[in-house]
Amino acid sequence: MSRSIVVIAVLGAAAAAAAAAVPAAAAAASDAQPAFAIANDRLTVLFPKGAAGACLVPKGVEADGARILIGPAARGSEPRLAGVEIVENTEEEVAVDARFERAGGAPIVIRYSIETGARYVATEAREGAESLCVTATSRFAILPDFFADDIAIDAREIPVAEAELPGENFLLQPLAAGQLLLASIWEERGDDVRVRIAGEGDARAIERIEIPYGGRGRIWVAALAGRGIWHAEEVRDGDAGKERRLEWTRPFPAQWRIDWRTSEGETDTWEMMIEMPDGRFVKPDWFGQREATGTEDWLPGGGKRWSTELGMFRYPCWIAKDGRGHLLPLEKGIRFRGPAIIYPIDRVPQTPPEAFALVDAVRATLGVGPCQYILDVEGQQKISRGIPTCDARTKLNTIYERREQVQRIDDVRKTLDDVEAFVRSIRDRIEAYVEFGHKLREDLAARKRAQPDLAPFIDEMDAIARGIDAYVEKRKKGINTREYAAAIIAGFRKDLAGYAGADALDRCRAFGRAITTIGGAQDDLVAECRKAVRVLRQRAGLRMAVDAKVAPIAREIRDRAQAMLRSPVSYEAPRR
């Protein structure tokens, strides 16, 4: 039988592009029956009769580099495409209902639609559709996390044939040797995402991903295409402290994220710095929060940074002036080993309009309002009250060195008010972390009594939560008590504000040493508490991938951890 092809063009120019793409796509499909296709100028969706799903063909990606099928997931016999009905065909949008039939089961209908210029195909559950199956062979799957670290799954490290991952709105599949980043996006958190893995050794790969439609019944699959849209680099033992110039150049300016693999098998997520034409290093803003050199946690020159977790260090990943990527695995604190994956998370002011990052895809599919809600932009804003203890020390010492404390008594009192607010806000945050850990541990103990078969997983989660108390104990002497901090500030306000005696400067300096000891210990502790909760959130998700029985508890832990990570104080270093 000869193959007949019908292309519904959203744009006039799309028809020619789609017509050129369809033969290769049809050859990639598993069936040689007559094909039907819809297309715009960025992608083609082919419907080969008898196939398990629609074949997505992004423009500019080699057809044999990414065979992508998008169809219904069903238990038992695999559904096969039986027919396509046109629902809408305008200059702005084209939509079709694809009917799939299966032996011994009711038909399944999914609506597929694409819009003018869109980089995604929208799918909607119609008759009998419960989950969407995305079939594409990839070594990695990434669950982006906007509060903690991503979950990057390496098929070579997953021993089971089926794994469950948290169903938290986004999933990325790096495909086609760096040419394609496939993003599945859905509206509401629901049941877990099921991943099927096959093969042995280096050939082991993720073959298909099943995403529940949920109550609203819509899932989008976006194709972020272009050479260098993602890159993976292997980091080995002995690479720590050694700078590496990558054989990868960013295809466009953006906020590029890197998921390092740690020696413990977890993901450690960073955003790459950017070297400016004048040699300065900056870190792109994060949802309106300024992160460039000059803020309190940055020092200029040489790409260095200071954080409460790592102290002073050279930032481990950046994009040089020429656009080439560079890695410098950390020498202290965290050991990186295994694949490091780079992809574009968001725009920067220099990103060209035609370029697309993950957040662009989320905004385009869900809309700006729902996108802001799902990303919880408000919850990611850092809180800053008063002034840090080191700044207060410097201000007071300067005033007293110049013997200006009498005429500037209002400045002295304002500085004391500010440093007291700062110390109190950090202490409040620490105590919130402690309360979180205690409540979680109580609930885990109850779950362990009710489900003793899950004791190994529960014990692992309990040990991480218990780490918060361990950090507090380690810093107990340095942070002292609330009452002590309040007393030394009140003492300065009563006895030293405006005091001009011969020992005024020495007493001021003594106060500075005492208050910065408290502040430094609090800063370290709040960052350590955040680290424990970040690890808890990620470890719970990773354990789901190898043991589906823990999924209900793991989901609850992840949700509670995310709630705790909201509204951080700046010294938690929420973005490294």
C-alpha positions as CSV (number, residue, x, y, z in Angstrom):
1,M,0.0,0.0,0.0
2,S,1.3,3.4,-0.8
3,R,1.8,5.9,2.1
4,S,-0.5,8.9,1.9
5,I,0.4,11.9,4.1
6,V,-1.9,14.7,5.1
7,V,-0.4,17.8,6.7
8,I,-2.6,20.4,8.4
9,A,-0.4,23.5,8.4
10,V,-0.8,26.0,11.2
11,L,1.3,28.5,9.2
12,G,1.7,28.6,5.5
13,A,5.5,28.1,5.8
14,A,5.0,25.2,8.1
15,A,3.5,22.9,5.4
16,A,6.8,22.7,3.5
17,A,8.8,22.0,6.6
18,A,6.4,19.4,7.9
19,A,6.2,17.7,4.5
20,A,10.0,17.4,4.6
21,A,10.1,16.0,8.1
22,V,7.2,13.5,7.8
23,P,8.9,10.9,5.6
24,A,11.9,10.5,8.0
25,A,9.5,10.4,11.0
26,A,7.3,7.8,9.3
27,A,10.4,5.7,8.7
28,A,11.2,5.9,12.4
29,A,7.7,4.8,13.3
30,S,7.1,1.1,13.9
31,D,4.4,0.8,11.3
32,A,4.2,1.5,7.6
33,Q,0.5,2.2,7.5
34,P,-0.9,5.5,6.0
35,A,0.1,8.5,8.2
36,F,-1.6,11.7,9.2
37,A,0.3,14.7,10.6
38,I,-0.1,18.1,12.1
39,A,2.7,20.6,12.1
40,N,3.9,24.1,12.7
41,D,7.3,25.7,11.9
42,R,9.0,24.1,14.9
43,L,7.7,20.6,15.1
44,T,5.6,17.9,13.4
45,V,3.3,15.4,15.1
46,L,2.9,12.3,13.0
47,F,0.1,9.8,13.6
48,P,1.1,6.4,12.0
49,K,-1.8,4.1,12.0
50,G,-1.2,1.1,14.2
51,A,1.5,2.8,16.3
52,A,1.5,3.0,20.1
53,G,1.4,6.8,20.0
54,A,1.9,10.0,18.0
55,C,5.5,10.5,16.8
56,L,6.9,13.9,17.8
57,V,9.5,15.3,15.3
58,P,11.2,18.5,16.4
59,K,12.7,20.7,13.7
60,G,16.5,20.7,13.6
61,V,17.0,17.3,15.3
62,E,18.2,14.3,13.4
63,A,15.3,11.9,13.2
64,D,17.4,8.9,14.2
65,G,18.7,10.7,17.2
66,A,15.4,11.0,19.0
67,R,12.5,8.7,18.3
68,I,9.7,10.0,20.5
69,L,6.2,8.5,20.8
70,I,3.5,10.1,22.9
71,G,0.4,8.0,23.5
72,P,-1.8,6.4,26.2
73,A,-0.4,4.3,28.9
74,A,-2.5,1.3,29.8
75,R,-2.1,-2.0,31.6
76,G,-2.5,-5.2,29.6
77,S,-2.4,-5.1,25.8
78,E,-0.8,-2.0,24.3
79,P,-3.2,0.5,22.7
80,R,-2.7,1.0,18.9
81,L,-3.8,4.0,16.9
82,A,-6.9,3.3,15.0
83,G,-8.0,6.7,13.6
84,V,-7.7,10.5,13.9
85,E,-10.5,13.0,13.8
86,I,-10.0,16.8,13.2
87,V,-11.4,18.9,16.0
88,E,-10.0,22.3,15.1
89,N,-8.0,23.7,12.2
90,T,-7.3,27.4,12.2
91,E,-4.4,29.7,11.6
92,E,-3.7,29.8,15.4
93,E,-4.3,26.2,16.4
94,V,-4.9,22.7,15.1
95,A,-6.3,19.9,17.3
96,V,-7.2,16.3,16.6
97,D,-8.7,13.4,18.6
98,A,-6.6,10.3,18.2
99,R,-8.5,7.0,18.9
100,F,-6.5,4.1,20.2
101,E,-7.8,0.5,20.4
102,R,-6.6,-2.4,22.4
103,A,-7.4,-6.1,22.7
104,G,-9.9,-6.8,25.4
105,G,-10.2,-3.2,26.5
106,A,-12.3,-0.1,25.8
107,P,-11.0,2.5,23.3
108,I,-8.8,5.4,24.5
109,V,-9.0,8.9,23.1
110,I,-6.4,11.6,23.5
111,R,-6.6,15.1,22.1
112,Y,-3.4,16.5,20.6
113,S,-3.1,20.2,19.7
114,I,-0.3,22.6,18.6
115,E,-0.4,26.3,18.2
116,T,1.4,28.7,15.9
117,G,5.1,28.9,16.7
118,A,4.8,26.6,19.8
119,R,7.6,24.3,20.8
120,Y,5.2,21.9,22.5
121,V,2.3,19.6,21.8
122,A,-0.6,19.8,24.2
123,T,-2.4,16.5,25.1
124,E,-5.7,16.2,26.9
125,A,-7.3,13.1,28.4
126,R,-10.5,12.3,26.6
127,E,-12.3,8.9,26.6
128,G,-10.6,6.4,28.9
129,A,-7.2,8.1,29.1
130,E,-5.7,8.0,32.5
131,S,-1.9,8.4,31.9
132,L,0.3,9.6,29.1
133,C,3.2,7.4,28.0
134,V,6.3,9.2,26.6
135,T,8.5,6.7,24.9
136,A,12.1,7.9,24.3
137,T,15.4,6.3,25.0
138,S,17.5,8.3,27.4
139,R,20.2,7.5,30.0
140,F,19.0,10.4,32.3
141,A,15.8,11.8,33.6
142,I,15.8,15.0,35.6
143,L,13.1,16.3,38.0
144,P,13.9,20.0,38.4
145,D,13.6,21.3,41.9
146,F,13.3,25.1,42.5
147,F,13.7,24.8,46.3
148,A,16.4,22.2,46.8
149,D,18.5,20.0,44.5
150,D,17.2,18.4,41.4
151,I,16.7,14.6,41.2
152,A,18.8,13.4,38.3
153,I,18.2,9.7,37.6
154,D,20.9,7.7,35.8
155,A,19.5,4.5,34.4
156,R,22.8,2.8,34.8
157,E,22.4,3.1,38.6
158,I,18.8,1.9,38.9
159,P,18.7,-1.9,39.4
160,V,14.9,-2.3,39.0
161,A,12.9,-2.5,35.8
162,E,10.3,0.0,37.0
163,A,10.8,3.0,39.2
164,E,8.5,5.6,40.6
165,L,9.5,9.3,40.8
166,P,7.7,12.2,42.5
167,G,5.0,13.6,40.3
168,E,5.9,17.3,40.8
169,N,4.9,19.1,37.5
170,F,8.1,18.7,35.4
171,L,10.3,16.0,34.0
172,L,13.2,16.4,31.6
173,Q,14.7,13.9,29.3
174,P,18.1,14.8,27.6
175,L,18.1,13.2,24.2
176,A,19.8,13.1,20.8
177,A,23.4,13.6,22.0
178,G,22.9,17.2,23.3
179,Q,20.4,18.3,20.6
180,L,17.1,17.9,22.4
181,L,15.8,18.4,25.9
182,L,12.3,16.9,26.1
183,A,10.2,18.6,28.9
184,S,7.0,17.0,30.1
185,I,4.8,19.5,32.1
186,W,1.6,19.0,33.9
187,E,-0.7,21.2,36.0
188,E,-1.2,19.5,39.3
189,R,0.9,17.3,41.5
190,G,-0.7,13.9,41.5
191,D,0.3,10.3,41.6
192,D,3.9,9.3,41.0
193,V,5.5,9.1,37.6
194,R,6.4,5.6,36.5
195,V,9.7,5.0,34.7
196,R,10.6,1.8,32.8
197,I,14.2,0.9,32.4
198,A,15.9,-1.8,30.4
199,G,19.3,-3.0,29.2
200,E,22.5,-3.9,30.8
201,G,25.7,-2.0,31.8
202,D,26.4,1.1,29.7
203,A,23.4,0.2,27.4
204,R,20.9,0.5,30.3
205,A,18.5,3.3,29.5
206,I,15.1,4.7,30.4
207,E,12.7,3.5,27.7
208,R,9.4,5.1,28.7
209,I,7.8,7.4,31.2
210,E,4.2,7.2,32.3
211,I,2.6,10.4,33.7
212,P,-0.9,10.4,35.3
213,Y,-3.3,12.9,33.8
214,G,-4.8,13.8,37.2
215,G,-8.0,15.7,37.7
216,R,-7.4,18.5,35.0
217,G,-6.4,16.0,32.4
218,R,-3.7,18.0,30.5
219,I,0.0,17.3,29.9
220,W,2.3,19.2,27.6
221,V,5.4,17.8,25.9
222,A,7.9,20.5,24.9
223,A,10.9,20.1,22.6
224,L,13.8,22.4,23.5
225,A,15.9,21.7,20.4
226,G,19.3,22.9,19.2
227,R,22.9,21.8,19.3
228,G,24.3,22.1,22.8
229,I,20.9,22.5,24.5
230,W,22.3,20.1,27.2
231,H,25.7,18.6,27.9
232,A,27.0,15.8,30.2
233,E,30.5,15.7,31.4
234,E,32.0,12.8,33.4
235,V,33.8,13.8,36.6
236,R,36.3,11.2,38.1
237,D,38.2,10.7,41.3
238,G,41.2,13.0,41.3
239,D,39.4,15.8,39.4
240,A,38.9,17.9,42.5
241,G,40.6,21.3,42.2
242,K,41.4,20.8,38.6
243,E,40.0,23.3,36.1
244,R,38.5,21.8,33.0
245,R,37.6,23.7,29.8
246,L,34.7,21.9,28.3
247,E,34.1,20.9,24.7
248,W,30.8,22.6,25.1
249,T,29.8,26.2,24.3
250,R,26.5,27.6,25.4
251,P,24.2,27.9,22.4
252,F,22.7,31.1,23.8
253,P,22.9,33.3,26.9
254,A,20.8,31.9,29.7
255,Q,20.8,30.8,33.3
256,W,22.5,27.4,32.9
257,R,22.1,24.9,35.7
258,I,24.4,22.0,36.4
259,D,23.5,18.8,38.3
260,W,26.6,17.3,39.8
261,R,26.7,13.8,41.0
262,T,28.2,13.4,44.4
263,S,30.4,10.6,45.7
264,E,27.4,9.5,47.8
265,G,25.2,9.1,44.7
266,E,23.1,12.2,45.2
267,T,22.5,15.3,43.0
268,D,24.1,18.6,44.0
269,T,22.5,21.4,42.0
270,W,24.3,24.7,41.1
271,E,23.7,27.6,38.6
272,M,26.7,28.4,36.5
273,M,28.4,31.8,36.9
274,I,28.9,34.0,33.9
275,E,32.2,35.9,33.2
276,M,31.5,39.4,32.0
277,P,33.5,41.2,29.3
278,D,35.3,43.2,32.0
279,G,36.4,40.0,33.8
280,R,33.8,40.1,36.6
281,F,31.9,37.0,37.5
282,V,28.2,37.3,38.2
283,K,25.4,34.9,39.0
284,P,22.1,35.5,37.2
285,D,19.2,36.8,39.2
286,W,16.7,34.3,40.6
287,F,13.1,35.4,40.1
288,G,14.0,39.1,40.7
289,Q,16.5,38.5,43.5
290,R,19.9,40.1,42.8
291,E,22.7,37.6,42.9
292,A,25.5,39.6,41.2
293,T,28.9,40.5,42.7
294,G,28.5,43.1,45.5
295,T,25.8,41.4,47.6
296,E,26.7,40.3,51.1
297,D,27.7,36.8,50.1
298,W,29.9,37.6,47.1
299,L,33.5,38.8,46.8
300,P,34.9,40.3,43.6
301,G,37.7,38.8,41.6
302,G,38.7,35.4,40.4
303,G,35.2,33.8,40.5
304,K,35.4,33.4,44.3
305,R,32.5,33.1,46.7
306,W,32.0,32.9,50.4
307,S,29.1,30.9,51.9
308,T,28.3,29.8,55.4
309,E,28.5,26.1,54.3
310,L,31.8,26.1,52.4
311,G,33.6,29.3,53.6
312,M,35.7,30.9,50.9
313,F,36.0,28.8,47.7
314,R,36.3,29.2,43.9
315,Y,33.0,28.7,42.3
316,P,33.0,25.3,40.6
317,C,31.2,26.0,37.3
318,W,31.1,29.0,35.0
319,I,30.7,30.2,31.4
320,A,33.7,32.2,30.1
321,K,33.6,35.3,28.0
322,D,33.8,33.2,24.8
323,G,30.8,31.1,25.9
324,R,32.8,28.0,26.7
325,G,31.8,26.1,29.8
326,H,34.3,25.5,32.6
327,L,34.3,23.1,35.6
328,L,36.4,23.1,38.7
329,P,35.2,20.4,41.1
330,L,35.3,21.4,44.7
331,E,38.3,20.5,46.8
332,K,36.5,20.7,50.2
333,G,33.1,20.0,51.6
334,I,31.5,18.1,48.7
335,R,33.1,15.5,46.4
336,F,31.7,15.3,42.9
337,R,32.0,12.0,41.0
338,G,30.0,10.8,38.0
339,P,28.1,12.6,35.2
340,A,27.5,16.4,35.5
341,I,24.5,17.5,33.4
342,I,24.1,21.1,32.2
343,Y,20.8,22.5,30.9
344,P,19.1,26.0,30.6
345,I,16.8,26.6,33.6
346,D,15.7,30.2,32.9
347,R,16.3,33.4,30.9
348,V,18.7,36.2,31.5
349,P,18.3,39.7,30.0
350,Q,20.6,38.8,27.1
351,T,18.6,35.7,26.1
352,P,17.3,36.1,22.5
353,P,13.5,35.9,22.1
354,E,13.7,32.8,20.0
355,A,15.6,30.8,22.6
356,F,13.8,28.7,25.2
357,A,14.7,27.6,28.7
358,L,12.7,25.3,31.0
359,V,10.9,28.2,32.8
360,D,9.9,29.6,29.4
361,A,8.3,26.3,28.5
362,V,6.5,26.2,31.8
363,R,5.2,29.8,31.3
364,A,4.1,29.0,27.7
365,T,2.2,25.9,28.6
366,L,0.7,26.7,32.0
367,G,0.4,30.4,31.7
368,V,2.2,33.1,33.8
369,G,-0.1,32.9,36.8
370,P,-0.1,29.2,37.3
371,C,3.6,29.1,36.6
372,Q,4.3,31.6,39.3
373,Y,2.1,29.5,41.7
374,I,3.7,26.2,40.8
375,L,7.2,27.6,41.1
376,D,6.1,29.3,44.3
377,V,8.0,32.4,43.3
378,E,6.9,34.2,46.5
379,G,8.2,31.4,48.7
380,Q,11.6,31.6,47.1
381,Q,12.2,35.2,48.1
382,K,15.0,35.5,50.7
383,I,14.2,37.3,53.9
384,S,16.6,39.9,55.3
385,R,16.0,41.7,58.6
386,G,18.3,44.2,60.3
387,I,22.0,44.1,59.5
388,P,24.5,41.2,59.9
389,T,26.6,41.2,63.0
390,C,29.9,41.8,61.2
391,D,28.4,45.0,59.6
392,A,27.1,46.2,62.9
393,R,30.6,45.7,64.4
394,T,32.2,47.7,61.7
395,K,29.7,50.5,62.0
396,L,30.1,50.8,65.7
397,N,33.8,50.4,65.8
398,T,34.1,53.2,63.1
399,I,32.0,55.6,65.2
400,Y,33.9,54.9,68.4
401,E,37.3,55.1,66.7
402,R,36.4,58.5,65.5
403,R,35.0,59.4,68.9
404,E,31.7,60.4,67.3
405,Q,29.4,58.3,69.6
406,V,27.9,61.3,71.4
407,Q,26.9,63.3,68.3
408,R,25.9,60.1,66.5
409,I,24.0,58.5,69.3
410,D,20.9,58.0,67.1
411,D,23.1,56.0,64.6
412,V,24.5,53.9,67.4
413,R,21.0,53.1,68.7
414,K,19.7,52.4,65.2
415,T,22.7,50.0,64.6
416,L,21.8,48.2,67.8
417,D,18.2,47.8,66.9
418,D,19.2,46.5,63.4
419,V,21.7,43.9,64.7
420,E,19.2,42.8,67.4
421,A,16.5,42.2,64.6
422,F,19.1,40.3,62.6
423,V,20.1,38.0,65.4
424,R,16.5,37.4,66.3
425,S,15.4,36.6,62.8
426,I,18.2,34.0,62.3
427,R,17.4,32.4,65.7
428,D,13.7,32.2,64.8
429,R,14.6,30.4,61.6
430,I,16.9,28.0,63.4
431,E,14.2,27.2,65.9
432,A,11.7,26.6,63.1
433,Y,14.1,24.0,61.6
434,V,14.5,22.4,65.0
435,E,10.7,22.2,65.5
436,F,10.4,20.8,61.9
437,G,12.9,18.0,62.7
438,H,11.3,17.1,66.0
439,K,7.8,16.9,64.6
440,L,8.9,14.9,61.6
441,R,10.8,12.4,63.8
442,E,7.7,12.0,66.0
443,D,5.6,11.2,63.0
444,L,8.2,8.9,61.5
445,A,8.3,6.9,64.8
446,A,4.5,6.5,64.6
447,R,4.8,5.3,61.0
448,K,7.5,2.9,61.9
449,R,5.2,1.3,64.5
450,A,2.4,1.1,62.0
451,Q,4.5,-0.2,59.1
452,P,7.5,-2.0,60.6
453,D,8.3,-3.4,57.1
454,L,9.4,0.1,56.1
455,A,11.8,0.4,59.1
456,P,15.0,0.7,57.0
457,F,13.7,3.6,55.0
458,I,12.1,5.3,58.0
459,D,15.4,4.9,60.0
460,E,17.3,6.5,57.1
461,M,15.0,9.5,57.0
462,D,15.1,9.8,60.8
463,A,18.9,9.8,60.9
464,I,18.9,12.8,58.4
465,A,16.3,14.7,60.5
466,R,18.2,13.9,63.7
467,G,21.2,15.7,62.1
468,I,19.5,19.1,62.8
469,D,19.8,18.5,66.5
470,A,23.4,17.3,66.0
471,Y,24.2,20.6,64.2
472,V,22.6,22.6,67.0
473,E,24.6,20.8,69.7
474,K,27.8,21.5,67.8
475,R,27.1,25.2,67.6
476,K,25.5,25.5,71.0
477,K,28.4,27.3,72.7
478,G,28.8,29.7,69.8
479,I,25.2,30.8,69.5
480,N,24.7,30.9,73.2
481,T,21.1,31.7,74.2
482,R,18.5,34.2,73.1
483,E,18.7,35.8,76.5
484,Y,22.4,36.2,76.4
485,A,22.3,38.0,73.0
486,A,19.5,40.3,74.1
487,A,21.4,41.1,77.3
488,I,24.7,42.1,75.7
489,I,22.8,44.3,73.2
490,A,20.7,45.9,76.0
491,G,23.9,46.4,78.0
492,F,25.5,48.3,75.2
493,R,22.4,50.4,74.7
494,K,22.3,51.2,78.4
495,D,26.0,51.7,79.3
496,L,27.8,52.5,76.0
497,A,25.5,54.3,73.7
498,G,26.9,57.9,73.9
499,Y,29.5,56.9,76.4
500,A,32.8,58.8,75.8
501,G,35.1,57.4,78.5
502,A,38.7,56.5,77.8
503,D,37.8,52.8,77.6
504,A,34.8,53.3,75.2
505,L,36.5,51.9,72.1
506,D,37.9,48.9,73.9
507,R,34.4,48.1,75.3
508,C,32.9,48.6,71.9
509,R,35.4,46.2,70.3
510,A,34.6,43.6,73.0
511,F,30.9,43.9,72.2
512,G,31.8,43.5,68.5
513,R,33.7,40.3,69.2
514,A,30.9,38.9,71.3
515,I,28.1,39.7,68.9
516,T,30.0,38.4,65.8
517,T,30.7,35.2,67.6
518,I,27.0,34.7,68.0
519,G,26.2,35.8,64.5
520,G,28.9,33.6,62.9
521,A,27.7,30.5,64.7
522,Q,24.1,31.3,63.9
523,D,24.9,31.8,60.2
524,D,26.7,28.5,60.1
525,L,24.0,26.7,61.9
526,V,21.1,28.0,59.8
527,A,23.0,26.9,56.6
528,E,23.6,23.4,58.1
529,C,19.9,23.1,59.0
530,R,18.9,23.9,55.5
531,K,21.4,21.4,54.2
532,A,19.8,18.7,56.3
533,V,16.4,19.4,55.0
534,R,17.6,19.6,51.3
535,V,19.2,16.2,51.7
536,L,16.0,14.9,53.3
537,R,13.9,16.1,50.4
538,Q,16.2,14.7,47.7
539,R,16.9,11.4,49.5
540,A,13.2,10.7,49.9
541,G,12.7,11.1,46.1
542,L,15.7,8.9,45.3
543,R,14.5,6.1,47.5
544,M,11.2,6.1,45.7
545,A,13.1,5.2,42.5
546,V,14.3,1.8,43.9
547,D,11.4,0.9,46.3
548,A,7.9,1.9,45.3
549,K,6.6,0.8,48.8
550,V,8.1,3.9,50.4
551,A,6.4,6.3,47.9
552,P,3.5,7.5,50.2
553,I,5.9,8.4,53.1
554,A,8.5,9.8,50.7
555,R,5.9,12.2,49.1
556,E,4.9,13.5,52.5
557,I,8.5,14.1,53.5
558,R,9.2,15.9,50.3
559,D,6.1,18.1,50.7
560,R,7.0,19.0,54.3
561,A,10.6,19.7,53.4
562,Q,9.6,22.0,50.6
563,A,7.3,23.9,53.0
564,M,10.2,24.3,55.5
565,L,12.6,25.5,52.8
566,R,10.3,28.4,51.8
567,S,11.2,32.0,52.7
568,P,14.9,31.4,53.6
569,V,17.0,33.9,55.4
570,S,19.9,35.0,53.2
571,Y,22.6,33.3,55.2
572,E,21.1,29.9,54.4
573,A,22.7,30.3,51.0
574,P,19.6,28.8,49.3
575,R,21.2,29.0,45.8
576,R,24.8,28.2,46.8
